Amino acid sequence: MDNMPKAVLIGPVLGELYWELGRFAPYIIGKRKNEYYRDVKFIVITRSDRFDIYGNHADILVPLEIEGDNSTYIQDCFKLTNFPDSEHNKIVFSFHHKFMDKYKIIESIRPNLSGDNFASKKQFINDKNKQFISYEYSPRTSNKLLLDKVLSGDNRPIIVLAPRYRKHMERNWNQWVELYDALSEDRMLKNFKFVICGKDPDYVPDPKRRFLDINHIVNNETSHIGLSIELIKRSILTIGSQSAIPNISLLLKIPVMEWGHQRQIHTVDNNPFNTTIRFIDDITYDKGYAKILYELKTQLERQMI
């Protein structure tokens, strides 16, 4: 046993993307950088489309497969609503059993879902350990290489569009197509390259395909989140109604223009680096696209001064 290689088992996180990326993974990445874990394997179980949340910080990535994931259950903070505890326990047991004979498991890290803990924002990032938290995401290299190829020859500044739209939710902005039309027709904005970051089916694509769309280039060696992280790093601005992508941009220290109903959360609570953000209050998500276009051009003029 003492001669076996050491490993830390990480996950699963059953819930929302941002709760895994912004509230769990930074704790894991911080541990990965600690000298104590130099000769320790980090083995992560997560949904395959989230592999690049951990990317090169993980030694082994194990796909998390949940029957009915996208249709039967709703992601809620760190949990899935109505997902049986027995099924969660089966996943954890199977994950441990898969590696227990190959590695000396020195630690197992996953969210505490008991009681109200599933909704605790301070399980992994709190006043006691915030100095050890790291937001230095490192998606698999294949994501960077694909973007290098796709963006080759176009040196225009990149602006990320985050058109989140989920069925049966009230927090949807209904004027993305009109905004796409306005962006493509505006003479000043032709000097910028707009790229759509969202994940099918929870986003609004451009029906005329005038912009690069992450969904049109992702492949088995990359992921939506991996490409989005690498793209945001190259961009000058992210715009969209409040959602995960603008939050990720704040963590990557890229300016944001965002509209929605939770100013405090999206300008302060989810903004540990005090990244520049222009927040437009839109409680009913009915702000006109012309207003958004005006705010965007004003923001760009300020950044370019």
Secondary structure as GFF3:
##gff-version 3
##sequence-region A 1 305
A	DSSP	beta_strand	6	10	.	.	.	ID=ss1
A	DSSP	alpha_helix	17	21	.	.	.	ID=ss2
A	DSSP	alpha_helix	25	32	.	.	.	ID=ss3
A	DSSP	three_ten_helix	35	37	.	.	.	ID=ss4
A	DSSP	beta_strand	40	46	.	.	.	ID=ss5
A	DSSP	three_ten_helix	48	50	.	.	.	ID=ss6
A	DSSP	alpha_helix	51	54	.	.	.	ID=ss7
A	DSSP	three_ten_helix	55	57	.	.	.	ID=ss8
A	DSSP	beta_strand	60	63	.	.	.	ID=ss9
A	DSSP	beta_strand	75	76	.	.	.	ID=ss10
A	DSSP	beta_strand	79	80	.	.	.	ID=ss11
A	DSSP	alpha_helix	85	99	.	.	.	ID=ss12
A	DSSP	beta_strand	104	109	.	.	.	ID=ss13
A	DSSP	three_ten_helix	117	119	.	.	.	ID=ss14
A	DSSP	three_ten_helix	130	132	.	.	.	ID=ss15
A	DSSP	alpha_helix	141	151	.	.	.	ID=ss16
A	DSSP	beta_strand	158	162	.	.	.	ID=ss17
A	DSSP	alpha_helix	176	185	.	.	.	ID=ss18
A	DSSP	three_ten_helix	188	191	.	.	.	ID=ss19
A	DSSP	beta_strand	193	196	.	.	.	ID=ss20
A	DSSP	beta_strand	212	213	.	.	.	ID=ss21
A	DSSP	three_ten_helix	214	216	.	.	.	ID=ss22
A	DSSP	alpha_helix	224	234	.	.	.	ID=ss23
A	DSSP	beta_strand	235	241	.	.	.	ID=ss24
A	DSSP	alpha_helix	244	251	.	.	.	ID=ss25
A	DSSP	beta_strand	256	260	.	.	.	ID=ss26
A	DSSP	alpha_helix	263	264	.	.	.	ID=ss27
A	DSSP	pi_helix	265	269	.	.	.	ID=ss28
A	DSSP	beta_strand	277	281	.	.	.	ID=ss29
A	DSSP	alpha_helix	289	304	.	.	.	ID=ss30
###
